[in-house]
Amino acid sequence: MGYLLLQSCSSGGDYTKELSGDYFYRNEGTEVKEIICHLPYGKNIYSKVVDYDYDKDFIIVLQQPNYEAFRISIAFDLRDDLKKYPTNSYDEITQSEKVADSLIKNNPYYIKIFSHKNNYWIIEHSNKKVYGPFTKEEYL
């Protein structure tokens, strides 16, 4: 795959679209546009997904990371740990958002995501792997 096919996505409100390989696209307004895996331990590509294309073998994604939307998505996923966050209270939401903020600022994976304006990703279904983030040059 040597190119990224650009296509338009409707901005007419919140919606989801089933993709291939146990993934779906979630659009929840201006900034929350994500590729999410249905599987419990699948890797997600958080906001802001600005373009994607897919077939039965791959999903290719162009992302322009949005710090605030990304932080909220990570915090939401952290709260799946019901032992740590059993009530989803205001205090637990605040705590999970602080943990997410720390992860984004200190984890090399997230630092790499936010080191570029545009990231390119490849999801390969045959081996259930997500490759990226890549710069445009690395992707090509």
Residue pairs with C-beta under 8 A, 6 or more apart in sequence:
1 58
1 60
1 122
2 140
3 140
4 51
4 53
4 60
4 62
4 120
4 139
5 53
5 60
6 51
6 62
7 51
7 52
7 53
9 25
9 27
9 33
9 51
10 27
11 27
11 30
14 27
14 28
14 29
15 27
16 24
16 25
16 26
16 27
17 24
17 25
17 27
18 24
19 25
19 35
19 52
19 54
19 59
20 54
20 55
20 56
20 57
20 58
20 59
20 125
21 54
21 56
21 59
21 123
21 125
21 128
22 37
22 38
22 39
22 42
22 125
23 35
23 36
23 37
23 38
23 42
23 54
23 59
23 123
24 35
24 36
24 38
25 33
25 34
25 35
25 36
25 49
25 52
26 32
26 33
26 34
26 35
26 36
27 33
31 47
31 48
31 66
31 68
31 69
32 47
32 48
32 69
32 72
32 73
33 47
33 48
33 49
33 50
34 44
34 45
34 46
34 47
34 49
34 73
35 44
35 45
35 49
35 52
35 59
35 61
35 121
35 123
36 42
36 44
37 43
37 44
42 128
43 130
44 73
44 77
45 61
45 63
45 121
45 123
45 130
45 132
46 63
46 65
46 69
46 70
46 73
46 74
47 63
47 65
47 66
47 69
47 70
47 73
48 63
48 64
48 65
48 66
48 69
49 61
49 62
49 63
50 62
50 63
50 64
51 61
51 62
52 59
52 60
52 61
52 62
53 59
53 60
54 60
56 125
57 124
57 125
57 126
58 122
58 123
58 124
58 125
59 121
59 122
59 123
59 125
60 120
60 121
60 122
60 123
61 120
61 121
61 122
61 123
61 132
62 118
62 119
62 120
63 113
63 118
63 119
63 120
63 121
63 133
64 117
64 118
64 119
65 113
65 114
65 119
67 104
67 114
70 104
70 113
71 97
71 100
71 101
71 104
72 97
72 100
74 100
74 103
74 104
75 93
75 96
75 97
75 99
75 100
76 96
78 84
78 85
78 96
78 99
78 100
79 85
79 88
79 92
79 93
79 96
85 92
85 95
85 96
86 92
103 110
104 110
104 111
104 114
105 111
112 133
113 119
113 133
116 133
116 135
118 135
118 136
119 132
119 133
119 134
119 135
120 132
120 133
120 134
120 135
120 136
120 138
120 139
121 130
121 131
121 132
121 133
121 134
122 130
122 131
122 132
122 134
122 139
123 129
123 130
123 131
124 130
124 131
132 139
